[in-house]
Amino acid sequence: MPCGTTPRYLDFEHSLEGLRVPYHTLSLRMPGSNVTLNMEALVRQMRGNWLWVMGDDHTFEPDTLFKLLAHNVDVVVPLCVRRGPPFLPVLYKELDAPKGICDTYAWEELALLSGLIPIRGAGSGGMLIRKYVLDAIPSPKFANINVADGLTAGEDVSFSHRVNEAGFSIWADLDTTMGHITPVDLRPVRDADGWHTEGIFGRRTSPEGLTDMNVRLSW
């Protein structure tokens, strides 16, 4: 489980404390914030037949790992949402990292589905990978793949691309969900409708530069 020496969120620690694991499961905690290097180090240090990847910005139910292990597929992930708006699932229906193709599922496309569905890629948080998959992919397995215009694909998209290229399958378990913790800057804002609360979920890069990811909150 790659995470910092001191986790950012206590909710992650609470989830980890309550997690049920198979007997003889080894938990590896990687220092530092370089996810790509941490993932490569995890693969070198792992023992056994599978690797379950978890970041310190996630929460999960005690039976999550057992649910994923029960599927006995090459790679499987729980359903997780992005940390920023529009809060789409971190599941990719089309993926070709070198060409910059990474199409995310819309919630409407998943509305009538349940259980296991085949996907082309996913975020690495909560990803369960069988050892034979890791053995078949040359190192570095999680290195960022170069895309046009000097950009690079993230380690999760890059690894998913390599899994597909190696002929293995990636699945999502829509019946098993996982939380994604995100810091929110709450601000009071007044407009023509009066006062309301606006949540700023970090910033994103756009052609105009860095812009806030704002969401009007109501309850």
N, C-alpha and C positions, 0 to 999 in steps of 0.2 A: 504494500500500500504506500504509494509515494506521497509524502507530505512533509512539511517542514518539521524541524526539531521541536519547535514550539508552535502548535497549531494556532491558526488565526481565529478559529471559532470553537467555543466550548460545546455547541450543539453537535459538532462532529465527534468530539471526545465522548459525549454521552451515547451517541449511536454506536461508537466503536466498543464501548464498555458493555453494551447490551447485545452485541452481535453474537449469534450462535455459529460456531465453526466446527468443521470435522476435526476429529482427534488428530493430533500431531500437526495441526496447521501452524505454519511459521509466519509471523507478522514482521515485515521489514519496513522500517521508517527511514526515509531518505532525507538528509539535510539539504538545505538550499532551495532555491526557487527555479532552477533550470529543469523544467519538466522533461525535456528530451534526454538530458544526461541522466536524470534520475531513473527514467524508464529503462535505459540501456543498462544501468547498474542493477536494477531490479532483476532483469533477465539473467544477468551473470550470476547473481547471488541466489536465485530461486532454487528450490528443491521440490520434487514431486511432479505431479502431472498437470497442474494448472496454475495460472497466475490471475489474481483478482486485483484490478487496479482501482485505487480510490484516492481522491484528493481530499484535502482538509476543508473544503467548502461544500461538502455534501452531508446529507442526513439520510438514514436508511432504517428500515425495520429490522428487528432481530433475525428474521428468517430469510432475509434477502439473498444471502449467499447460497443457502440450501435450495432456494427456488431456482436460481440460475444453474447450479450444478445439476439439478434434476433433468435438465433439457438434453444434456450430452450432445451438444453441437460444437462446431469449431470455435466460434466466437459468439458471445451473446451479451446484450446490455439490457438494463432496466430502462424504463421510460423516464427521461429527465428533461427538464425545460431549460432554455437559455437564461442567463442571469439578467439580461437586459431586454427592453421592449423590442419587438412585439411578443416576446416570450414564447417563441416557437419551440417545438420538440427538437432535441439535439439528435435527430435521425435524418440520414441522407438517402434519398431515393435514387439520385443519380450522382456519380462521383468519378471524376477523372482529374486527379490532382495536377499533373503537368499542364493540362489545358485550362486549369482554373474553374472546372465545372464542379460545383458542390451545391446541389439543389436540396433544400430542406423540405420535409413533409409539412403540409399545412394541417392544422387540427381537424379541418373538415374531412380530409382524406383518411383520417384515422378513426372517425366517429363511429363507424359501424364495424370496426375490426376489434379483435381481442386475441389474447394468447400470443403465440409466436408468429412473427411475420418476417420474411426475408428483407433485408435492407442492403444498401451498398456501403454504408459507413455510419459512424456515430462518434460522439465525444468519448474520450478515454475513461472518464469517471464512471466507475461501476462496471467496466468492461471485464468480462471473464474470458480468458484466452487459454486454450489447451496448449500444452507444451509442444506437441508435434507441429502445431502451427508456427510457433516461435522457432523451432528447430529448422523448419523448411525455408524461413525467410533470412537472407544474408544480413549480417550486421553492417552498418547501423540500421536497425529495424525501424526506429522512430525518428530518424533524421528528417528535417524539414525538406520537402521537395520544392525545387525552384519552379516558380510560375512566371508568366510573362511580366514585363515591366519591372523586373527586379523584386517582385513580391515572392513570398514563400508560403506554402501551405503549412498549417499547424501540425504538431506531432500526431494528433489523433487522426486528422484527415490523411496525412502521409502514410501512417501505419495501415489505415483502412484500405487505401489504394494498393499497398503491397499485399495485403491479405487477398484482395480480389485478383490481383495479377498472379498470385501463386495458386489460384484455383480453389481457395477455401471459401466458405460461406459465412456471412455475418447475419445475425438474427437479433430482433428486438422482442422482448417479453412485455407486451402492453398491459399485462395483469400485475406486473411488478414495477412499482414506481420508486423514485428516489428524489429527495429534495436537493435544491441548489441554493446555497446561502449567498445572499448578495447584500452589500451595504447600500443603504438608500439615504440620500440627502433630502430631508423633508423641509419644504419651504412654504410659508403662507403667501398666496398670490391673490391679488384682487383684480377682477376684470369687470365687464359689463354685467355679469351675473352675480357679482359680489365676491366675497372671500371664499377661497377653496384651498385645499392642500395639494401641492405638486411634489411628486417624487422624482428625483434625478438619479438615475441608475448609471452613474459613470458617464464617460464620453466616448464617442466614436469618431472615426475619421471619415470625412466626406470631401468632395471636391472643393468645398469652401473652407476646409480646415477641420479643427476639432469642434464638434457640436455636442451639446448636452442631450442625453437620452431622457426626455421628460415624459411623465405620465400623470394625467390628472387622476387623483385618487378620490374615491367616494365610498361611503359605508352607510 
